[in-house]
Every structure is written in structure tokens, then in C-alpha cells.
Amino acid sequence: MPRKGQVTTLCGQVLGDGSFEASEMPADCTNCIRRSRDQSRISSAFFEQEEGSELLRLSLEQARARRPAAKPGEKAPAAQAPRKPLLRVVPSPPAMPERVGELLTDGFRSSGQGVWTSQGGVIVRMAGKNRDQFDELVFDGSVIVRRDGAGVRVRAGDVEVRQSRDGFEVRLKR
């Protein structure tokens, strides 16, 4: 930290001469904390403040800490065997359930919390505590509504909504 003059923080805030003092306390600005982990930002900040010599000193300290000092009379450590790449098994995404409440998911893709989209561009939004109740259908095209016994049947693009005893049933109509 420069002894005098203005200082620019990692988040871009400019502090005038005399409005700051050095402290051992950790930063309390979320942007400064996040950016303090980025070595290139730290390097740029030091050179912008004309503190390049301080950066060089810190860099040398880090390098010394990484490499243990060789004691006089000891052999140099043997070269390490080449490291083999690690094989990481990435778990497959959970299987899509056959049904989410009133929605038969076959042919739909999840587009977020309780939002499903058909290939025909119909957006179905589910509501309720577990996002299992049909709430809204959005489609930019023709919609057909027919009486079906005591209820109605709605057809929008490739999606059909039927009223049932228990509520609704939303499915892809092929």
C-alpha cells in the first residue's frame, strides 16, 4: 500500500490521500474479496499503484515457500514421476420423471423452476408447493377450446390440457 497519495481499491473505488490507513483486518467489500483471489488483478493493481517492487518481493516469497530449501550436503531431490491425468466420473443428470403432478413430461424439457417447454414452443408453468399443479399455458399461435363433458379441453400448438376429476392433465398431443 502506498504511503501517500490516492489509492484505487480492487473494486475500482478511489480513496483520496489521507482517507485511508493500512490495516491487518480482512476486506469487507464483496467485490474486493472476490477479486483478491484473481492473481492478474492483484498484479495489475500493484503496477497501477507503482508498487511493482513490492509485487516482485511477494512473488519471490511465494516461490520460496513452495520449494523447500536444500540443506548443504544433501542430494537434490529426485525428479518426480510424470503425473497421470485423473479420471473423473461425472454423474449423469437425474432421470426426468414420467409425471410431475398434473404434467406428463414426455416430450417436454424443463426450462426452470416449474416451467416446461414443448418442442412446438408452448410454455407450461406449474404452481403449488411442489410445482405439481397446472397454472398457466403460454403460446403464440392458435388455441382451440372445446367442451368435454362437464369440463373443457384446451389445445395450444402441440400441447393439450384436459380437465379431470382431480384437476387437470397436461400432455403433449402428437
matplotlib code that plots the C-alpha trace (Angstrom):
import matplotlib.pyplot as plt

x = [0.0, 1.5, 2.5, 0.8, -1.3, -4.5, -5.3, -7.6, -9.2, -9.7, -13.4, -12.4, -13.2, -10.6, -9.6, -8.0, -4.8, -5.3, -8.7, -7.3, -4.8, -3.2, -4.9, -4.4, -8.2, -9.7, -11.6, -15.3, -16.2, -17.6, -16.1, -12.7, -12.8, -13.7, -11.2, -8.4, -8.3, -7.5, -3.7, -3.8, -6.0, -3.6, -0.6, -2.3, -3.3, 0.3, 1.7, -1.1, -0.1, 3.6, 4.3, 5.9, 8.9, 6.5, 4.9, 8.2, 9.1, 5.8, 6.2, 9.7, 8.3, 5.6, 8.2, 10.4, 7.5, 6.6, 10.1, 11.8, 15.3, 18.1, 20.4, 24.1, 25.5, 22.1, 21.4, 19.0, 15.5, 14.8, 12.6, 9.0, 7.4, 5.1, 1.6, -1.1, -4.3, -7.1, -10.2, -13.3, -16.6, -19.3, -22.7, -25.4, -28.2, -31.2, -33.7, -36.7, -39.7, -42.6, -45.0, -44.7, -48.1, -50.6, -47.9, -46.9, -43.3, -42.8, -41.8, -41.3, -38.0, -37.5, -36.9, -36.5, -38.4, -41.8, -41.5, -41.7, -41.4, -42.7, -40.9, -43.8, -42.9, -45.7, -44.7, -46.4, -46.0, -46.7, -47.5, -48.2, -45.8, -44.1, -44.8, -47.2, -50.3, -51.0, -51.1, -50.5, -50.1, -48.4, -48.5, -48.1, -50.5, -54.0, -55.7, -58.7, -61.0, -63.7, -66.3, -65.6, -68.5, -68.6, -65.2, -63.2, -60.2, -57.6, -55.3, -52.4, -49.8, -48.7, -50.0, -53.4, -54.9, -57.8, -59.9, -60.2, -61.9, -58.6, -57.7, -56.0, -53.9, -51.3, -49.7, -48.1, -50.6, -48.8]
y = [0.0, 3.4, 5.6, 8.7, 9.7, 8.3, 4.5, 2.6, -0.5, -3.8, -2.9, 0.4, 2.8, 5.7, 6.7, 10.2, 11.0, 10.7, 9.0, 5.5, 3.7, 0.3, -2.4, -6.2, -6.6, -8.6, -6.7, -6.3, -5.4, -8.4, -7.3, -6.7, -10.1, -11.9, -10.0, -10.6, -14.2, -13.2, -13.0, -11.0, -8.3, -8.2, -7.8, -5.0, -3.2, -3.2, -1.8, 0.8, 2.0, 1.9, -0.8, -3.2, -3.8, -4.9, -7.3, -8.8, -9.3, -11.0, -13.2, -14.3, -15.1, -17.3, -19.1, -19.8, -21.1, -23.6, -25.0, -26.4, -25.1, -27.6, -28.3, -28.3, -31.8, -33.3, -34.7, -32.8, -34.5, -37.0, -35.9, -36.8, -39.4, -37.8, -37.4, -39.3, -37.5, -38.0, -39.8, -38.1, -39.8, -37.2, -38.3, -38.4, -35.9, -37.4, -39.1, -37.0, -38.2, -39.6, -37.3, -34.1, -33.7, -32.9, -32.7, -35.8, -34.8, -37.0, -34.6, -31.6, -30.1, -28.4, -24.7, -23.7, -24.0, -25.4, -24.2, -26.7, -26.1, -28.3, -28.6, -26.6, -23.6, -24.0, -22.9, -24.6, -23.2, -25.3, -23.9, -25.2, -26.2, -28.9, -27.2, -30.0, -28.1, -26.7, -22.9, -21.3, -22.1, -19.6, -20.0, -17.5, -19.2, -20.5, -22.1, -24.4, -24.7, -27.4, -28.5, -32.0, -33.4, -31.2, -29.6, -28.2, -29.3, -26.8, -27.4, -25.0, -26.0, -29.5, -29.4, -30.5, -29.6, -31.7, -31.2, -34.2, -35.1, -34.3, -31.1, -31.1, -33.2, -31.5, -33.6, -33.5, -34.2, -35.8]
z = [0.0, -0.9, 2.0, 0.5, -2.5, -3.7, -3.8, -6.1, -4.5, -6.3, -6.8, -8.5, -5.6, -5.5, -1.9, -1.6, 0.2, 4.0, 3.7, 4.4, 6.6, 6.5, 8.4, 9.0, 9.0, 6.1, 3.4, 3.9, 0.3, -1.5, -4.9, -3.3, -1.6, -4.8, -6.9, -4.3, -5.4, -9.0, -9.4, -12.6, -10.9, -7.9, -10.3, -12.2, -9.0, -7.8, -11.0, -11.3, -7.8, -8.9, -6.3, -8.8, -6.4, -3.7, -6.1, -7.0, -3.3, -2.7, -5.7, -4.6, -1.1, -2.6, -4.8, -1.7, 0.3, -2.5, -2.8, 0.3, 0.8, 0.1, 3.0, 2.5, 1.8, 0.7, -2.7, -4.9, -4.7, -7.4, -10.3, -9.7, -11.9, -14.5, -13.2, -14.9, -15.7, -13.2, -14.4, -13.0, -13.2, -13.8, -12.5, -15.1, -14.6, -12.8, -15.0, -15.9, -14.1, -16.2, -14.5, -12.4, -10.7, -13.5, -16.2, -18.3, -19.0, -22.1, -24.9, -22.6, -21.4, -18.1, -18.5, -14.9, -11.6, -12.6, -16.2, -19.0, -22.8, -25.6, -29.0, -30.5, -28.4, -25.8, -22.3, -19.4, -15.9, -12.9, -9.4, -5.9, -3.1, -5.2, -8.6, -9.4, -10.3, -13.8, -13.5, -16.9, -20.6, -22.9, -26.7, -29.6, -32.0, -32.4, -29.4, -29.6, -26.6, -26.6, -24.1, -22.9, -20.8, -17.7, -18.4, -21.2, -23.3, -24.5, -27.4, -28.0, -30.5, -29.6, -26.0, -24.7, -21.3, -20.1, -17.1, -14.9, -11.6, -9.7, -11.5, -14.9, -17.1, -19.3, -22.1, -25.5, -28.3, -31.2]

ax = plt.figure().add_subplot(projection="3d")
ax.plot(x, y, z, "-o")
ax.set_aspect("equal")
plt.show()
